[in-house]
Amino acid sequence: MAWLFGQTWFWLLIAFIVGALVAWLLAVLLLPSERKAFEGLENAVDDKGGRS
C-alpha cells in the first residue's frame, strides 16, 4: 500500500510542475501587453507612495 501513496505523490508533483509551466507560458506569451501597460507606473510613484 505504500507504493500507492508514493506513486500518488509522484503524479501530483508532475501535474503541479506541468500546470505551473503551462500557466507561466500562457502569462508570458498571451499577456505581454499587460506588462507594457504598467511599465510607466514604476517611475510615476516615489518612495512614499505619492506621485513625483
GICORRA-V34304 format. One record per residue. OMEGA is omega in whole degrees, -180 to 180 (* if undefined). Layout:
# GICORRA-V34304
OMEGA + OMEGA
This chain:
# GICORRA-V34304
178 + 179 + 179 + 178 + 179 + 180 + 178 + 179 + 178 + -179 + 175 + 178 + 178 + -180 + 179 + -179 + 178 + 179 + 178 + 179 + 178 + 179 + 179 + 179 + 178 + -180 + -178 + -174 + -174 + -175 + 179 + 179 + 177 + 179 + -179 + -179 + -176 + -178 + -177 + -177 + -179 + -180 + -177 + -176 + 179 + -175 + -178 + 179 + 179 + 178 + -180 + *
